[in-house]
Amino acid sequence: KQSFNFLTVEFGFQLIKTELRTDFKAQHFLVYRNDTSKLQIEICGDTTWFHCEIRRLINGQPAKYSDKQNCIGFEDLAILESKNNYEHFDY
């Protein structure tokens, strides 16, 4: 939670869920939400694996993962940001 404190302090997100999961690739699962921005950020990670998904809130509910116009993973975002010059270890 401390590693992502900037989301609450700088960007107005609220931590709404923390779970330890055995059915995900990584055991720590955190969900941050900002109703003003209409965004939800889901973070799953541990010492060996990490993933972050950004989902737009539609009518107060997060977009489906399959909704590519309203949901994006951090690696897809990095590809866009780097103009397709993405190197996994840079991010």
N, C-alpha and C positions, 0 to 999 in steps of 0.2 A: 504493500500500500504506500509506503514512503517513497518508493521509486517513482510513483505516478502522482505524487502530491501536487505537481505543477498543474495537473488537469483541474483540480479543485481551486487552487490558489490563483492561477493566472487565467483560466478559461471558464470558470463558473460551473464546472461539472460537479455532480454529486455522486459519490460512491453508493450505489444502490444494492450491490450484491457482491459477496465474497464467498467462494465455495472451494472446497478441496474435492477434486473429481478423480475418480479412478477409471472412468469410461472415456476420458479425453486423452489426447497425446501427451499433455502436460497436466500436472495435478492442480495448479493454481488457476482459478477462473475469477476474474474481476469484471464488473459491469459498471460503467460510469454513464451518467445521463445528464444532458443539459436540455431542459424543456424549452428554454428561450431560443436556443439555436436549433432545436428540433433534431438533435443528434444523440446517438448512443454509441459508446465505444466499448467493445468487448475485448478483453485481454486474457490470453491463456498462455501460461509459460511456466517453466521451471529451469533447472540448470542445463538442460539438454535441448529444449525446444521452446519456440516463441511464435505466437501469431496474434495479430490484432485486426479486428474487423470494425469498420465504421459503418453504422447503419442510420439512415434517415428515419426520423419518427414521422409516421403518417397516421393522422387521427389518434395520436398518443401511443401508437404501437410501432415497434421497430419493423422496418421493411423486411421482407423475406430475403434470405441469403441469395436466392436465385434471381432477385430483382437487381440486375446489374446497373440500373440507372440510379438506384437509391441505396446501394450497398457496395462497399469496396474494401478489399483487404489491403494491409499496409504494403505488401510487395507490389500489388498492382498500382497503388498510388506512387510508390517509388519509381516504377517504370515510367509512369507519366512524367514525374518530376525530373527524371534524368534524361528525358527525351530518348528513351529506349537504350540508354547506355548504362543499364542497371548492373551493378555488381553486388551480389547478395551480402558479402562481407563488409561492404561500405555502410550498410544499413543495420 
